[in-house]
Amino acid sequence: MEFSRQLYAISEALDRAELAALKFLSLEHVPVRKQEAIEEPKAFFQVLLEKGMIEAGDLAFLRELLYRINRMDLLAAQLGSSREAMERELQIPGRARVSQFRYLLFQLSENITKEEMKCFKFLLGKELPKCKLSPETTMLDVFIEMEKKGILGEDNLTVLKTLCEKIDKSLLKKIEEYELNLFGEEEMLVTEGQRSSTEVTEVASLPLCLEAYKMTSRPRGVCLILNNHNFAKARKAVPELKKMNDRNGTDVDAAALSKVFGTLHFIIKEYKDLTAEEIRKIVNIYRCQDHNDKDCFVCCVLSHGKKGVIYGVDGQEVRIQELTTSFTGQNCHSLAGKPKVFFVQACQGDARQKGVTIETDSGEQDSSLEADARFQLECIPSEADFLLGMATLQDYVSYRSSSQGSWYIQSLCQHLENSCPRGEDILTILTAVNQEVSRKIDKQNAAKQMPQPSFTLRKKLIFPVN
């Protein structure tokens, strides 16, 4: 009863503009589509309850929202907190649920006058639909439309900075401060020219205090598993692929991936034995999904391949770059600024990697080791926030046991399971995977395997278990 009374009292005290602000600040958790029907604070709180963002005994997110919109009276009277307490709380790493990007846009909207807003709408006349630039449209509405059009995002502030420079340079300064603080370069906030060249060099050499990607949503996102096992169609349809074996052991890999990413709060979506066209259709489905209330996207590809492509079970090819670039900010707006992670179990060539020194691993290796056709790197988009984990170096084979799964995927899953609870970031984990896999040996061919990650991540990527 006390919980319901608190929510009721707060909802009665909020006006329409404040409700709009709360909805905007919550866009990473409640997508626009879900917000459209919300016209009063009670309905908004009900959605937060359904999403698990607030509950009796845990009103941290509601406290943060009230703090962000400067309703300190409600924060104190209804939730027993204060400005000072919230400032201390939000300094704790991982505690803030409202993204810095979203809060920046809200602060800008609060500082934009009516005349300046008219200027924004005028300058955006060719970019946004006329119906979205009516007198009733607020600055928050304009920001939302800019995001929909792909001209505004956490790592895409160029258009906004250009507009602010023309309209009000004080707004531009806020954006520049946000960009600098984002990477922890607090020393670089000093105006250019106030330092000697020596001082600038010293500041540039300081290590960055890297921020971590937001990873608090439940679920975190989708883990898509494309698992191709039976290649009978390929052998029948394409004569030159008649020696392409079924990928025995791949289901062991898929099960391990499902288990570990399920534990990490991802929605597991596995698809088996897909043709090339089916792979494209599945990828397009998830490209078109609304990921606004998710923090990450993971795709695991288990298949045969050759240079730059993977095979469908019909022997037809799909370019790996076609899969990864489907999820760039331009092609999937709701994943802009969020980490996109791809793990690929496949060979990158026919060569077998020789070790300088051959050592015997403890225990017997499974004698039924197989290679996963050929594959090639150069598939990661140049855009930020991508990670591509490859099973092996370019030109070399990777190994898969028909009973125990592949060396790479099994090691990856084991290290994720052991290291994520300790808060280790993904690049540290992949380095450990490199070390473990490189120690294994294909005794029959005296050959080894070395995985290779490639990335354009801007922040630490950590998968919390809790």
VEXLO-838464 format. One record per residue (C-alpha): x, y, z; residue in one letter. Coordinates in pm, 1 decimal. Example, Ala and Ser with C-alpha at 12.3 -4.5 7.8 and 13.67 -1.06 7.14 Angstrom:
        x        y        z residuo
   1230.0   -450.0    780.0       A
   1367.0   -106.0    714.0       S
This chain:
        x        y        z residuo
      0.0      0.0      0.0       M
    284.4    239.0     83.2       E
    444.5    167.2   -256.2       F
    119.6    237.9   -443.6       S
     63.1    553.1   -240.4       R
    409.2    681.7   -331.1       Q
    352.9    627.1   -702.5       L
      9.2    786.5   -689.2       Y
    134.5   1093.5   -502.9       A
    422.9   1141.3   -746.6       I
    201.2   1094.7  -1052.0       S
    -45.1   1356.2   -924.6       E
    237.4   1609.0   -887.1       A
    377.9   1577.4  -1240.2       L
    262.8   1792.2  -1533.1       D
    261.8   1700.5  -1903.9       R
    602.8   1852.3  -1975.6       A
    759.4   1661.4  -1687.7       E
    596.6   1338.3  -1805.3       L
    743.1   1399.0  -2151.4       A
   1084.4   1449.6  -1992.3       A
   1057.2   1124.5  -1793.6       L
    955.9    935.1  -2107.5       K
   1246.0   1081.7  -2304.2       F
   1500.7    997.1  -2034.1       L
   1369.6    638.9  -2031.0       S
   1399.7    573.7  -2405.0       L
   1686.6    326.6  -2358.4       E
   1449.2    115.8  -2148.3       H
   1102.8    190.0  -2291.6       V
   1103.1    230.0  -2672.4       P
    912.8    504.1  -2854.4       V
    654.4    258.5  -2983.1       R
    566.4    154.7  -2627.6       K
    556.8    517.4  -2510.8       Q
    314.0    643.2  -2773.6       E
      5.7    534.1  -2578.6       A
    128.6    683.9  -2249.0       I
    -54.6   1008.6  -2176.5       E
    -42.0   1025.3  -1797.6       E
    218.4    951.9  -1528.9       P
     23.9    655.9  -1385.6       K
     42.6    475.5  -1719.7       A
    413.6    552.0  -1740.9       F
    477.9    405.3  -1395.8       F
    275.5     97.4  -1491.9       Q
    506.4     38.2  -1790.9       V
    812.3     76.2  -1566.8       L
    662.5   -183.0  -1333.1       L
    604.1   -422.6  -1621.7       E
    961.2   -371.6  -1741.7       K
   1098.1   -438.6  -1392.9       G
   1253.9    -92.6  -1381.7       M
   1079.7     -8.9  -1052.5       I
    931.6   -229.2   -783.5       E
    851.5   -218.0   -414.9       A
   1179.4   -183.0   -229.3       G
   1372.4    -74.3   -538.4       D
   1294.4    277.6   -658.4       L
   1649.6    368.1   -763.3       A
   1547.9    436.9  -1124.2       F
   1253.9    655.4  -1016.9       L
   1481.7    848.3   -781.1       R
   1724.4    907.6  -1065.5       E
   1447.3   1026.5  -1299.3       L
   1314.9   1277.8  -1046.7       L
   1668.8   1398.3   -982.1       Y
   1732.7   1440.1  -1356.4       R
   1421.0   1655.7  -1406.4       I
   1505.6   1855.3  -1091.5       N
   1198.0   1759.4   -885.5       R
   1389.1   1762.0   -557.4       M
   1068.8   1825.1   -365.8       D
    921.2   1491.7   -473.5       L
   1255.1   1320.1   -428.3       L
   1264.6   1432.0    -65.0       A
    897.2   1410.9     30.8       A
    805.4   1082.9   -139.3       Q
   1131.6    889.9   -172.2       L
   1331.6   1015.3    125.5       G
   1635.1   1123.1    -77.0       S
   1808.1   1449.7   -165.4       S
   2018.6   1616.2   -431.6       R
   2338.9   1543.9   -237.8       E
   2248.2   1179.7   -181.2       A
   2170.6   1129.3   -551.0       M
   2495.3   1295.4   -657.1       E
   2686.5   1051.1   -437.4       R
   2480.2    754.4   -557.6       E
   2523.9    830.1   -927.8       L
   2901.4    853.2   -889.3       Q
   2908.5    478.2   -822.2       I
   3008.3    300.1  -1149.4       P
   2713.7    132.2  -1318.7       G
   2452.4    289.1  -1089.5       R
   2315.9    545.6  -1338.3       A
   2040.7    402.9  -1559.3       R
   1981.0    717.0  -1768.1       V
   2249.6    735.2  -2037.4       S
   2481.5   1035.4  -2048.1       Q
   2374.4   1091.6  -2409.0       F
   2003.9   1100.5  -2320.8       R
   2066.2   1333.9  -2027.0       Y
   2274.5   1565.6  -2248.8       L
   1985.4   1601.9  -2494.2       L
   1743.8   1671.2  -2209.4       F
   1975.1   1940.8  -2069.2       Q
   2004.8   2099.4  -2413.3       L
   1626.2   2104.4  -2449.7       S
   1597.1   2281.6  -2114.4       E
   1836.4   2555.7  -2231.3       N
   1687.9   2615.3  -2576.0       I
   1454.5   2915.5  -2598.6       T
   1136.6   2924.7  -2807.5       K
   1306.7   3141.0  -3070.0       E
   1604.0   2905.5  -3085.7       E
   1370.8   2609.2  -3124.0       M
   1211.7   2780.0  -3424.5       K
   1560.6   2811.2  -3573.9       C
   1626.7   2441.5  -3517.4       F
   1302.9   2346.8  -3691.5       K
   1376.1   2580.1  -3981.6       F
   1726.6   2439.5  -4035.9       L
   1594.2   2083.5  -4016.5       L
   1316.2   2152.3  -4266.7       G
   1473.9   1932.1  -4534.0       K
   1571.9   1652.3  -4295.4       E
   1252.2   1593.6  -4097.8       L
    888.1   1554.9  -4209.3       P
    690.0   1879.9  -4203.5       K
    430.2   1720.5  -3975.1       C
    703.8   1666.7  -3715.9       K
    800.4   2034.7  -3717.5       L
    464.9   2188.2  -3621.8       S
    441.2   2456.2  -3350.1       P
    327.0   2187.5  -3104.3       E
    645.7   1983.0  -3154.4       T
    880.1   2014.0  -2856.6       T
   1259.2   2005.2  -2868.5       M
   1252.9   1654.8  -2721.9       L
   1024.7   1551.5  -3009.5       D
   1275.8   1699.9  -3255.2       V
   1560.5   1499.9  -3099.2       F
   1356.2   1180.3  -3124.0       I
   1285.4   1243.6  -3492.8       E
   1653.8   1315.0  -3556.4       M
   1740.9    980.2  -3398.9       E
   1481.0    803.3  -3614.0       K
   1635.2    958.2  -3925.8       K
   1981.7    844.7  -3821.3       G
   2124.8   1197.3  -3801.1       I
   2164.5   1192.2  -3423.0       L
   2309.9    929.4  -3195.3       G
   2549.3    870.0  -2908.6       E
   2840.6    860.9  -3153.4       D
   2675.8   1076.1  -3420.4       N
   2664.0   1435.0  -3295.2       L
   2796.8   1612.5  -3604.5       T
   2462.6   1751.0  -3726.2       V
   2359.2   1860.8  -3376.2       L
   2693.1   2036.0  -3320.4       K
   2662.8   2216.8  -3653.5       T
   2313.2   2339.0  -3562.5       L
   2419.3   2452.0  -3215.3       C
   2719.6   2638.4  -3355.8       E
   2486.9   2838.0  -3580.8       K
   2217.5   2899.2  -3319.0       I
   2383.5   2919.2  -2976.2       D
   2751.6   2845.5  -2910.7       K
   2684.2   2786.8  -2541.3       S
   2489.4   2476.1  -2645.4       L
   2787.3   2360.8  -2851.6       L
   3009.6   2394.4  -2545.9       K
   2784.7   2156.3  -2351.0       K
   2818.7   1895.5  -2626.0       I
   3196.5   1931.8  -2637.8       E
   3215.5   1890.8  -2260.3       E
   3001.6   1577.0  -2289.7       Y
   3234.7   1433.3  -2556.5       E
   3544.5   1500.0  -2348.9       L
   3395.9   1365.4  -2026.6       N
   3276.2   1056.3  -2211.9       L
   3636.4    946.5  -2257.1       F
   3757.5   1063.0  -1916.8       G
   3983.8   1335.5  -2060.1       E
   3896.8   1589.7  -1794.4       E
   4234.2   1759.4  -1830.8       E
   4156.9   1835.1  -2195.1       M
   3870.4   2066.5  -2094.4       L
   4121.2   2347.3  -2049.4       V
   4086.3   2595.8  -2335.3       T
   4327.8   2542.1  -2620.3       E
   4617.1   2782.8  -2598.4       G
   4628.0   2796.2  -2217.3       Q
   4892.5   2524.3  -2208.0       R
   5243.9   2505.8  -2343.1       S
   5314.1   2237.2  -2600.7       S
   5493.9   2039.7  -2330.0       T
   5187.9   2041.6  -2104.6       E
   4962.6   1930.0  -2391.0       V
   5199.8   1641.7  -2465.9       T
   5193.0   1536.6  -2101.5       E
   4812.0   1539.0  -2093.6       V
   4790.5   1343.8  -2419.5       A
   5015.0   1074.5  -2272.7       S
   4790.5   1015.3  -1972.4       L
   4601.9    684.6  -1984.9       P
   4230.1    712.5  -2061.0       L
   3986.8    617.3  -1787.5       C
   3759.8    418.9  -2016.6       L
   3388.9    417.0  -1956.0       E
   3199.7     88.0  -1984.6       A
   2908.6     36.6  -2220.6       Y
   2572.2     49.4  -2046.1       K
   2470.1   -307.8  -1969.4       M
   2176.1   -287.8  -1728.5       T
   1868.8   -368.9  -1936.0       S
   1679.3   -692.1  -1872.9       R
   1707.6   -867.0  -2107.2       P
   2044.3   -731.8  -2224.2       R
   1955.9   -803.0  -2587.1       G
   1930.2  -1083.5  -2841.2       V
   2189.2  -1357.6  -2885.4       C
   2130.3  -1487.1  -3237.6       L
   2281.1  -1829.9  -3314.3       I
   2301.7  -1940.2  -3679.4       L
   2387.0  -2309.9  -3653.2       N
   2443.5  -2504.0  -3975.9       N
   2497.1  -2877.7  -3931.8       H
   2355.6  -3080.9  -4221.6       N
   2513.9  -3002.1  -4559.6       F
   2353.9  -3283.1  -4763.6       A
   2177.5  -3024.3  -4982.0       K
   2507.7  -2855.6  -5061.3       A
   2678.0  -3181.7  -5153.4       R
   2390.3  -3266.6  -5384.8       K
   2339.7  -2923.8  -5542.1       A
   2701.9  -2808.7  -5588.7       V
   2940.7  -3070.4  -5735.4       P
   3257.2  -2896.0  -5614.3       E
   3123.2  -2917.4  -5256.1       L
   3072.2  -3296.4  -5263.8       K
   3341.7  -3339.7  -4994.9       K
   3180.1  -3091.5  -4757.7       M
   3100.0  -3290.8  -4444.1       N
   2817.0  -3240.3  -4200.1       D
   2937.6  -3031.1  -3905.7       R
   2912.8  -3290.0  -3630.0       N
   2968.2  -3135.5  -3287.9       G
   2818.0  -2798.1  -3379.6       T
   2511.5  -2864.4  -3160.4       D
   2746.7  -2895.7  -2861.9       V
   2876.5  -2546.2  -2942.9       D
   2524.6  -2405.8  -2986.6       A
   2416.8  -2552.9  -2651.2       A
   2719.4  -2400.0  -2475.0       A
   2652.5  -2058.1  -2630.1       L
   2282.9  -2077.2  -2534.7       S
   2369.5  -2163.2  -2176.1       K
   2628.9  -1893.4  -2116.3       V
   2445.8  -1608.0  -2290.7       F
   2121.3  -1712.6  -2123.9       G
   2300.4  -1675.5  -1789.2       T
   2413.4  -1330.2  -1902.9       L
   2046.3  -1231.8  -1951.7       H
   2028.1  -1246.5  -2331.1       F
   1727.6  -1370.9  -2527.3       I
   1851.8  -1680.4  -2712.4       I
   1731.1  -1724.3  -3070.0       K
   1880.3  -2029.2  -3243.4       E
   1816.6  -2119.7  -3608.5       Y
   1942.2  -2446.1  -3755.5       K
   2035.6  -2561.0  -4104.5       D
   1960.3  -2241.1  -4293.9       L
   1999.4  -2186.0  -4666.7       T
   2178.3  -1871.2  -4777.9       A
   1850.6  -1692.5  -4843.4       E
   1712.6  -1801.0  -4506.0       E
   2022.4  -1658.8  -4336.1       I
   1959.6  -1324.4  -4506.1       R
   1592.4  -1325.7  -4405.6       K
   1668.8  -1407.4  -4041.1       I
   1935.0  -1135.7  -4020.3       V
   1696.6   -884.8  -4177.7       N
   1427.7   -969.6  -3921.1       I
   1661.8   -879.3  -3635.0       Y
   1798.9   -576.8  -3821.7       R
   1444.5   -439.0  -3839.7       C
   1358.3   -512.3  -3476.5       Q
   1336.6   -231.4  -3221.1       D
   1640.9   -266.8  -2992.5       H
   1587.2     64.7  -2811.1       N
   1525.7   -102.2  -2476.1       D
   1824.8   -337.3  -2519.4       K
   2194.5   -270.8  -2451.8       D
   2369.2   -509.2  -2689.9       C
   2336.2   -749.2  -2984.5       F
   2524.6  -1078.9  -3018.5       V
   2541.0  -1301.4  -3327.3       C
   2716.0  -1639.5  -3332.2       C
   2780.7  -1801.0  -3671.5       V
   2855.9  -2174.8  -3684.1       L
   2898.5  -2291.8  -4042.0       S
   3126.5  -2386.7  -4330.3       H
   3269.7  -2106.0  -4538.5       G
   3543.9  -1979.6  -4761.2       K
   3720.7  -1650.2  -4817.7       K
   3487.2  -1371.9  -4706.5       G
   3166.5  -1577.9  -4702.2       V
   2977.5  -1846.0  -4514.5       I
   2776.5  -2123.2  -4676.9       Y
   2409.4  -2190.3  -4638.3       G
   2323.1  -2559.3  -4617.5       V
   2227.8  -2535.7  -4987.2       D
   2587.7  -2452.3  -5080.0       G
   2508.8  -2089.6  -5165.0       Q
   2722.1  -1811.1  -5025.0       E
   2651.4  -1519.0  -4789.6       V
   2916.1  -1250.2  -4744.8       R
   3012.8  -1206.1  -4380.7       I
   3035.4   -831.1  -4433.5       Q
   2672.0   -838.9  -4544.2       E
   2579.0   -982.9  -4203.4       L
   2783.1   -742.7  -3990.7       T
   2700.7   -424.3  -4182.0       T
   2330.2   -501.5  -4145.4       S
   2366.3   -378.0  -3786.5       F
   2551.7    -50.0  -3836.5       T
   2387.7    260.1  -3692.6       G
   2267.2    357.6  -4038.6       Q
   2102.6     21.0  -4107.8       N
   1977.5    -48.5  -3753.9       C
   1915.2    285.1  -3579.1       H
   1812.7    133.4  -3245.3       S
   2158.4    -28.3  -3206.1       L
   2351.9    292.2  -3279.5       A
   2613.9    350.5  -3010.6       G
   2558.0      1.8  -2865.1       K
   2800.8   -291.5  -2890.2       P
   2742.8   -539.1  -3174.5       K
   2929.3   -865.2  -3109.3       V
   2992.6  -1141.5  -3364.5       F
   3159.2  -1476.6  -3295.8       F
   3242.7  -1692.2  -3597.2       V
   3342.3  -2059.6  -3580.5       Q
   3485.5  -2140.1  -3923.0       A
   3818.7  -2184.0  -4096.6       C
   3983.3  -1895.5  -4278.7       Q
   4188.0  -2108.2  -4514.2       G
   4337.2  -2452.3  -4577.3       D
   4678.0  -2409.6  -4413.3       A
   4760.6  -2582.4  -4086.0       R
   4947.3  -2371.8  -3836.5       Q
   5269.4  -2527.3  -3708.0       K
   5382.5  -2469.8  -3353.1       G
   5741.1  -2378.4  -3279.9       V
   5740.5  -2630.4  -2998.8       T
   5497.2  -2919.6  -2988.2       I
   5369.5  -2993.5  -2638.8       E
   5123.3  -3259.0  -2530.0       T
   4808.6  -3136.8  -2357.5       D
   4704.7  -3325.7  -2047.6       S
   4449.8  -3595.9  -2129.0       G
   4364.6  -3746.4  -2464.5       E
   4247.3  -3529.8  -2750.7       Q
   3936.9  -3641.0  -2940.8       D
   4067.3  -3810.5  -3254.8       S
   3768.7  -3701.4  -3464.7       S
   3888.6  -3346.6  -3534.2       L
   3743.9  -3171.9  -3837.1       E
   3807.2  -2842.8  -4018.4       A
   3536.3  -2590.4  -4108.0       D
   3616.1  -2503.8  -4471.5       A
   3769.6  -2163.6  -4550.7       R
   3695.0  -1816.7  -4418.2       F
   3846.9  -1469.8  -4425.8       Q
   3858.2  -1165.3  -4195.7       L
   3813.4   -810.5  -4336.0       E
   3447.1   -840.1  -4242.6       C
   3417.6   -593.8  -3956.5       I
   3253.3   -256.9  -4038.7       P
   3467.7     54.2  -3999.2       S
   3193.6    202.4  -3781.1       E
   3240.2    209.1  -3401.9       A
   3106.2    -40.3  -3145.8       D
   3172.5   -369.0  -3328.7       F
   3357.2   -676.8  -3205.4       L
   3433.1   -970.5  -3434.3       L
   3576.2  -1279.4  -3266.1       G
   3730.8  -1521.2  -3517.6       M
   3815.8  -1882.7  -3441.6       A
   4151.8  -1863.8  -3620.0       T
   4396.7  -1647.1  -3812.4       L
   4349.2  -1571.5  -4180.7       Q
   4449.2  -1856.3  -4416.3       D
   4437.7  -2123.1  -4144.3       Y
   4197.9  -2397.1  -4039.9       V
   4012.0  -2413.8  -3709.7       S
   3926.4  -2734.4  -3529.6       Y
   3600.1  -2890.6  -3419.4       R
   3555.3  -3216.7  -3233.4       S
   3254.5  -3418.9  -3347.9       S
   3175.0  -3505.2  -2985.2       S
   3304.9  -3213.8  -2777.4       Q
   3249.1  -2911.9  -3003.5       G
   3504.6  -2666.4  -3139.9       S
   3817.9  -2558.8  -2958.8       W
   3729.7  -2190.7  -2993.6       Y
   3362.0  -2185.2  -2895.6       I
   3408.9  -2422.4  -2603.6       Q
   3698.1  -2213.9  -2468.0       S
   3503.2  -1890.0  -2524.3       L
   3200.1  -2017.0  -2333.5       C
   3409.9  -2150.3  -2046.3       Q
   3596.1  -1822.3  -2002.9       H
   3276.7  -1616.7  -2026.1       L
   3121.3  -1836.1  -1759.3       E
   3423.9  -1803.1  -1529.1       N
   3524.7  -1441.2  -1589.2       S
   3200.3  -1244.7  -1630.3       C
   3106.6  -1287.3  -1261.1       P
   3443.3  -1127.2  -1177.4       R
   3361.9   -823.0  -1391.1       G
   3633.4   -881.0  -1652.6       E
   3586.5   -708.4  -1987.9       D
   3544.9   -900.7  -2313.4       I
   3890.1   -817.0  -2454.8       L
   4058.8   -956.0  -2143.3       T
   3844.6  -1266.9  -2176.7       I
   3930.4  -1310.8  -2545.8       L
   4301.2  -1278.6  -2465.2       T
   4263.0  -1569.7  -2221.9       A
   4079.7  -1765.5  -2494.0       V
   4371.5  -1697.7  -2731.2       N
   4614.0  -1835.6  -2475.2       Q
   4412.7  -2151.2  -2407.2       E
   4336.9  -2239.9  -2769.7       V
   4696.1  -2171.6  -2880.1       S
   4814.1  -2440.9  -2637.6       R
   4599.9  -2711.0  -2798.9       K
   4738.8  -2935.4  -3073.1       I
   4602.8  -3146.8  -3356.3       D
   4827.4  -3448.8  -3295.9       K
   4757.8  -3608.4  -3632.8       Q
   4892.5  -3308.1  -3824.9       N
   5111.8  -3155.7  -3550.7       A
   4912.5  -2836.8  -3608.5       A
   4785.2  -2561.4  -3380.2       K
   4523.4  -2283.7  -3384.1       Q
   4527.7  -1915.8  -3284.5       M
   4198.9  -1719.4  -3257.8       P
   4187.5  -1354.1  -3358.3       Q
   3957.2  -1078.7  -3227.2       P
   3906.0   -756.2  -3423.2       S
   3715.7   -460.5  -3283.0       F
   3611.9    -96.4  -3304.6       T
   3483.3    -76.6  -2947.1       L
   3505.2    266.3  -2782.0       R
   3442.0    155.2  -2425.8       K
   3494.5   -145.1  -2205.0       K
   3245.1   -421.5  -2279.0       L
   3147.3   -601.5  -1959.8       I
   2863.1   -852.5  -1922.8       F
   2736.0   -838.9  -1561.7       P
   2583.4  -1161.5  -1431.9       V
   2352.2   -980.9  -1187.7       N
